Amino acid sequence: MRGSKWYEPRDKAIKLRKQGWSLRRVEANLKIPKSTLSGWFKNVTLTEKQKLILAKRDSVYARTRLAEARKKAATWHHAQKKMRMMQALQAAQATLNGIKMGDKNTLDLVLAMLYLGEGFKAGTGTGMGNSNPLILKFFITALKRVYKIPTERMRCELHLRADQNPSILKRYWSRELKVPLKNFMTVSVDQRTKGSTTYSTYKGVCVVRCGRSDIQRKLMALSMLYCEQMVSDYMGG
């Protein structure tokens, strides 16, 4: 045994084991395979106190490894999500590259399809409500470009939760939409939300109206005709 390369490491490993070191700890410290250590430690007897200490350390080690594994999994999933989002953006950009962004007929059609899903259908006038400023910015921009509706004709309303400040949010939406503050006519507060806290990212729902029932009728007719034509052309309907 004295001629073996394992002679000194074996004695050291057994000594550490008798001091209450766990198999994992010895393996990490001495860089000796676990299978080799298991054979060496067969006849090493530990005290009950040492066994309890090892059991506790193993439990802590297992929890630490589990936490590390979860962290690695979360990092991997985040990277995968980021990669899928990048792929989606690239595919979206490829579609946009084939569209004439300045074409008013295209813009009119996109506005009509948006209006079909988000616009007001009941009552008179053309209007839309949303909590996403980008949607309303597009709505306003399209009305200006296609239908020549000036900003001064836009009228806005806010629908807020009980703990939100109307003055602050009027200024927020006015700044975001580039609509004059005086064009914000009314604020409606949902009293059912009293006592609950609103996320700081939620700025309520802003409604933009421009009157002009004829635009509403045109957008609804355009969106429905487009859907019917697509169904007819591709589904034989």
C-alpha positions as a Markdown table, in Angstrom:
| # | Residue | x | y | z |
|---|---|---|---|---|
| 1 | Met | 0.0 | 0.0 | 0.0 |
| 2 | Arg | 2.9 | 2.4 | 0.7 |
| 3 | Gly | 3.9 | 2.2 | -3.0 |
| 4 | Ser | 0.4 | 3.2 | -4.1 |
| 5 | Lys | -0.4 | 6.7 | -5.2 |
| 6 | Trp | -3.5 | 6.6 | -3.0 |
| 7 | Tyr | -1.6 | 5.8 | 0.2 |
| 8 | Glu | -1.2 | 9.3 | 1.6 |
| 9 | Pro | -4.6 | 10.6 | 0.2 |
| 10 | Arg | -6.3 | 7.5 | 1.7 |
| 11 | Asp | -4.9 | 8.1 | 5.2 |
| 12 | Lys | -5.8 | 11.8 | 5.0 |
| 13 | Ala | -9.3 | 11.0 | 3.7 |
| 14 | Ile | -10.0 | 8.5 | 6.5 |
| 15 | Lys | -8.6 | 10.9 | 9.0 |
| 16 | Leu | -11.0 | 13.6 | 7.8 |
| 17 | Arg | -13.9 | 11.1 | 7.8 |
| 18 | Lys | -13.2 | 10.2 | 11.4 |
| 19 | Gln | -13.4 | 13.9 | 12.2 |
| 20 | Gly | -16.9 | 14.0 | 10.9 |
| 21 | Trp | -16.4 | 15.2 | 7.3 |
| 22 | Ser | -19.0 | 14.2 | 4.8 |
| 23 | Leu | -18.2 | 12.2 | 1.7 |
| 24 | Arg | -19.0 | 15.1 | -0.5 |
| 25 | Arg | -16.8 | 17.4 | 1.4 |
| 26 | Val | -13.8 | 15.0 | 1.3 |
| 27 | Glu | -14.4 | 14.5 | -2.4 |
| 28 | Ala | -14.4 | 18.2 | -3.1 |
| 29 | Asn | -11.3 | 18.8 | -0.9 |
| 30 | Leu | -9.1 | 16.0 | -2.0 |
| 31 | Lys | -10.3 | 15.5 | -5.6 |
| 32 | Ile | -10.8 | 11.8 | -5.1 |
| 33 | Pro | -13.6 | 10.0 | -6.8 |
| 34 | Lys | -16.7 | 9.3 | -4.7 |
| 35 | Ser | -16.6 | 5.6 | -5.6 |
| 36 | Thr | -13.0 | 5.3 | -4.2 |
| 37 | Leu | -13.9 | 7.1 | -1.0 |
| 38 | Ser | -17.0 | 4.9 | -0.4 |
| 39 | Gly | -14.7 | 1.8 | -0.4 |
| 40 | Trp | -12.3 | 3.5 | 2.0 |
| 41 | Phe | -15.0 | 4.6 | 4.4 |
| 42 | Lys | -16.7 | 1.2 | 4.7 |
| 43 | Asn | -15.1 | 0.4 | 8.0 |
| 44 | Val | -15.0 | 3.9 | 9.4 |
| 45 | Thr | -17.5 | 4.2 | 12.3 |
| 46 | Leu | -18.9 | 7.6 | 13.1 |
| 47 | Thr | -20.4 | 8.7 | 16.5 |
| 48 | Glu | -24.1 | 9.5 | 16.8 |
| 49 | Lys | -23.2 | 13.1 | 17.2 |
| 50 | Gln | -21.1 | 13.1 | 14.0 |
| 51 | Lys | -24.0 | 11.4 | 12.1 |
| 52 | Leu | -26.4 | 14.1 | 13.3 |
| 53 | Ile | -24.0 | 16.8 | 12.2 |
| 54 | Leu | -23.6 | 15.1 | 8.8 |
| 55 | Ala | -27.3 | 14.7 | 8.3 |
| 56 | Lys | -27.8 | 18.4 | 9.1 |
| 57 | Arg | -25.0 | 19.4 | 6.7 |
| 58 | Asp | -26.4 | 17.1 | 3.9 |
| 59 | Ser | -29.8 | 18.8 | 4.4 |
| 60 | Val | -28.3 | 22.3 | 4.1 |
| 61 | Tyr | -26.2 | 21.1 | 1.1 |
| 62 | Ala | -29.3 | 19.7 | -0.6 |
| 63 | Arg | -31.2 | 22.9 | -0.1 |
| 64 | Thr | -28.3 | 24.9 | -1.4 |
| 65 | Arg | -28.0 | 22.7 | -4.5 |
| 66 | Leu | -31.7 | 23.0 | -5.1 |
| 67 | Ala | -31.6 | 26.8 | -4.9 |
| 68 | Glu | -28.7 | 26.8 | -7.3 |
| 69 | Ala | -30.5 | 24.5 | -9.7 |
| 70 | Arg | -33.6 | 26.7 | -9.6 |
| 71 | Lys | -31.5 | 29.8 | -10.2 |
| 72 | Lys | -29.8 | 28.1 | -13.2 |
| 73 | Ala | -33.2 | 27.0 | -14.6 |
| 74 | Ala | -34.6 | 30.5 | -14.2 |
| 75 | Thr | -31.5 | 31.9 | -16.0 |
| 76 | Trp | -31.9 | 29.4 | -18.8 |
| 77 | His | -35.7 | 30.1 | -19.2 |
| 78 | His | -35.0 | 33.8 | -19.3 |
| 79 | Ala | -32.4 | 33.3 | -22.0 |
| 80 | Gln | -34.8 | 31.1 | -24.0 |
| 81 | Lys | -37.6 | 33.7 | -23.6 |
| 82 | Lys | -35.2 | 36.5 | -24.8 |
| 83 | Met | -34.2 | 34.4 | -27.8 |
| 84 | Arg | -37.9 | 33.7 | -28.7 |
| 85 | Met | -38.7 | 37.4 | -28.4 |
| 86 | Met | -35.8 | 38.3 | -30.7 |
| 87 | Gln | -37.0 | 35.7 | -33.2 |
| 88 | Ala | -40.5 | 37.2 | -33.1 |
| 89 | Leu | -39.1 | 40.7 | -33.5 |
| 90 | Gln | -37.1 | 39.6 | -36.5 |
| 91 | Ala | -40.1 | 37.9 | -38.1 |
| 92 | Ala | -42.3 | 41.0 | -37.4 |
| 93 | Gln | -39.6 | 43.3 | -39.0 |
| 94 | Ala | -39.5 | 41.0 | -42.1 |
| 95 | Thr | -43.3 | 41.5 | -42.5 |
| 96 | Leu | -43.0 | 45.3 | -42.0 |
| 97 | Asn | -40.3 | 45.4 | -44.6 |
| 98 | Gly | -42.8 | 44.2 | -47.2 |
| 99 | Ile | -45.4 | 46.9 | -46.3 |
| 100 | Lys | -45.5 | 50.5 | -47.6 |
| 101 | Met | -45.6 | 52.3 | -44.3 |
| 102 | Gly | -46.5 | 55.6 | -45.9 |
| 103 | Asp | -49.5 | 54.2 | -47.9 |
| 104 | Lys | -52.7 | 55.7 | -46.6 |
| 105 | Asn | -54.9 | 52.8 | -47.7 |
| 106 | Thr | -52.7 | 50.5 | -45.7 |
| 107 | Leu | -52.9 | 52.8 | -42.7 |
| 108 | Asp | -56.7 | 53.1 | -43.1 |
| 109 | Leu | -57.1 | 49.3 | -43.1 |
| 110 | Val | -54.9 | 48.9 | -40.1 |
| 111 | Leu | -56.9 | 51.5 | -38.3 |
| 112 | Ala | -60.2 | 49.8 | -39.3 |
| 113 | Met | -59.0 | 46.4 | -38.0 |
| 114 | Leu | -57.9 | 48.1 | -34.7 |
| 115 | Tyr | -61.2 | 49.8 | -34.5 |
| 116 | Leu | -63.1 | 46.6 | -35.0 |
| 117 | Gly | -61.5 | 45.2 | -31.9 |
| 118 | Glu | -61.0 | 48.2 | -29.7 |
| 119 | Gly | -63.2 | 51.1 | -31.0 |
| 120 | Phe | -66.6 | 52.2 | -29.7 |
| 121 | Lys | -69.5 | 50.8 | -31.8 |
| 122 | Ala | -72.5 | 52.0 | -29.8 |
| 123 | Gly | -73.7 | 55.6 | -29.8 |
| 124 | Thr | -72.5 | 58.3 | -32.1 |
| 125 | Gly | -69.0 | 59.4 | -32.9 |
| 126 | Thr | -65.6 | 57.8 | -33.3 |
| 127 | Gly | -63.8 | 56.9 | -30.1 |
| 128 | Met | -61.5 | 54.4 | -28.4 |
| 129 | Gly | -60.4 | 53.7 | -24.9 |
| 130 | Asn | -57.2 | 51.9 | -23.8 |
| 131 | Ser | -54.6 | 51.7 | -21.0 |
| 132 | Asn | -51.7 | 51.5 | -23.4 |
| 133 | Pro | -50.5 | 54.9 | -24.6 |
| 134 | Leu | -49.0 | 53.4 | -27.8 |
| 135 | Ile | -52.5 | 52.2 | -29.0 |
| 136 | Leu | -54.0 | 55.6 | -28.5 |
| 137 | Lys | -51.0 | 57.4 | -30.1 |
| 138 | Phe | -51.5 | 55.2 | -33.2 |
| 139 | Phe | -55.3 | 55.9 | -33.1 |
| 140 | Ile | -54.7 | 59.7 | -33.0 |
| 141 | Thr | -51.9 | 59.6 | -35.6 |
| 142 | Ala | -54.0 | 57.6 | -38.0 |
| 143 | Leu | -57.0 | 59.9 | -37.6 |
| 144 | Lys | -54.8 | 62.9 | -38.3 |
| 145 | Arg | -53.1 | 61.3 | -41.4 |
| 146 | Val | -56.1 | 59.6 | -43.0 |
| 147 | Tyr | -59.0 | 61.8 | -42.0 |
| 148 | Lys | -57.3 | 65.1 | -41.3 |
| 149 | Ile | -58.7 | 65.4 | -37.7 |
| 150 | Pro | -56.7 | 68.0 | -35.9 |
| 151 | Thr | -55.5 | 67.5 | -32.3 |
| 152 | Glu | -57.8 | 70.4 | -31.2 |
| 153 | Arg | -60.8 | 68.2 | -32.1 |
| 154 | Met | -59.7 | 65.3 | -29.9 |
| 155 | Arg | -61.6 | 65.0 | -26.6 |
| 156 | Cys | -60.3 | 62.8 | -23.8 |
| 157 | Glu | -61.8 | 61.2 | -20.7 |
| 158 | Leu | -60.0 | 59.3 | -17.9 |
| 159 | His | -61.3 | 56.2 | -16.0 |
| 160 | Leu | -59.2 | 55.8 | -12.8 |
| 161 | Arg | -59.0 | 53.7 | -9.7 |
| 162 | Ala | -59.8 | 55.2 | -6.3 |
| 163 | Asp | -56.2 | 55.7 | -5.2 |
| 164 | Gln | -55.1 | 57.5 | -8.4 |
| 165 | Asn | -54.6 | 61.2 | -8.6 |
| 166 | Pro | -56.7 | 62.8 | -11.4 |
| 167 | Ser | -54.5 | 65.9 | -11.8 |
| 168 | Ile | -51.2 | 63.9 | -12.1 |
| 169 | Leu | -52.7 | 61.4 | -14.6 |
| 170 | Lys | -54.3 | 64.1 | -16.7 |
| 171 | Arg | -50.8 | 65.6 | -17.1 |
| 172 | Tyr | -49.4 | 62.2 | -17.8 |
| 173 | Trp | -51.9 | 61.4 | -20.6 |
| 174 | Ser | -51.7 | 64.9 | -22.0 |
| 175 | Arg | -47.9 | 64.6 | -22.3 |
| 176 | Glu | -48.0 | 61.1 | -23.7 |
| 177 | Leu | -50.7 | 61.7 | -26.4 |
| 178 | Lys | -49.6 | 65.3 | -27.1 |
| 179 | Val | -53.2 | 66.4 | -26.6 |
| 180 | Pro | -53.8 | 69.8 | -24.8 |
| 181 | Leu | -54.7 | 69.5 | -21.1 |
| 182 | Lys | -57.8 | 71.5 | -21.7 |
| 183 | Asn | -59.1 | 68.8 | -24.0 |
| 184 | Phe | -59.4 | 66.4 | -21.0 |
| 185 | Met | -63.1 | 66.8 | -20.2 |
| 186 | Thr | -64.1 | 64.3 | -17.5 |
| 187 | Val | -62.6 | 61.9 | -14.9 |
| 188 | Ser | -64.5 | 58.9 | -13.7 |
| 189 | Val | -63.3 | 57.1 | -10.6 |
| 190 | Asp | -64.2 | 53.5 | -9.9 |
| 191 | Gln | -65.2 | 53.5 | -6.2 |
| 192 | Arg | -65.3 | 49.7 | -6.1 |
| 193 | Thr | -61.5 | 49.8 | -6.0 |
| 194 | Lys | -61.4 | 51.8 | -2.8 |
| 195 | Gly | -59.0 | 50.2 | -0.3 |
| 196 | Ser | -56.9 | 48.3 | -2.9 |
| 197 | Thr | -53.5 | 49.5 | -4.1 |
| 198 | Thr | -52.9 | 50.2 | -7.8 |
| 199 | Tyr | -49.6 | 49.2 | -9.5 |
| 200 | Ser | -47.5 | 52.2 | -10.3 |
| 201 | Thr | -47.3 | 51.2 | -14.0 |
| 202 | Tyr | -51.1 | 51.3 | -14.4 |
| 203 | Lys | -52.2 | 54.8 | -15.4 |
| 204 | Gly | -55.9 | 54.2 | -15.8 |
| 205 | Val | -57.8 | 54.0 | -19.1 |
| 206 | Cys | -57.9 | 57.0 | -21.4 |
| 207 | Val | -60.7 | 57.5 | -23.9 |
| 208 | Val | -60.1 | 59.5 | -27.0 |
| 209 | Arg | -63.0 | 60.8 | -29.1 |
| 210 | Cys | -63.2 | 62.9 | -32.2 |
| 211 | Gly | -66.9 | 63.0 | -33.0 |
| 212 | Arg | -67.5 | 62.2 | -36.7 |
| 213 | Ser | -69.9 | 59.4 | -36.9 |
| 214 | Asp | -69.1 | 59.0 | -40.6 |
| 215 | Ile | -65.6 | 57.9 | -39.7 |
| 216 | Gln | -66.9 | 55.2 | -37.3 |
| 217 | Arg | -69.3 | 53.9 | -40.0 |
| 218 | Lys | -66.5 | 53.9 | -42.6 |
| 219 | Leu | -64.0 | 52.0 | -40.3 |
| 220 | Met | -66.6 | 49.4 | -39.4 |
| 221 | Ala | -67.6 | 48.9 | -43.0 |
| 222 | Leu | -64.0 | 48.6 | -44.1 |
| 223 | Ser | -63.0 | 46.1 | -41.5 |
| 224 | Met | -66.1 | 43.9 | -42.1 |
| 225 | Leu | -65.7 | 44.0 | -45.9 |
| 226 | Tyr | -62.0 | 43.1 | -45.6 |
| 227 | Cys | -62.8 | 40.1 | -43.3 |
| 228 | Glu | -65.6 | 38.9 | -45.6 |
| 229 | Gln | -63.4 | 39.2 | -48.7 |
| 230 | Met | -60.5 | 37.4 | -47.1 |
| 231 | Val | -62.8 | 34.6 | -45.9 |
| 232 | Ser | -64.3 | 34.3 | -49.4 |
| 233 | Asp | -61.0 | 34.3 | -51.2 |
| 234 | Tyr | -59.2 | 31.8 | -49.0 |
| 235 | Met | -62.0 | 29.6 | -47.6 |
| 236 | Gly | -64.3 | 29.6 | -50.5 |
| 237 | Gly | -67.0 | 31.2 | -48.5 |
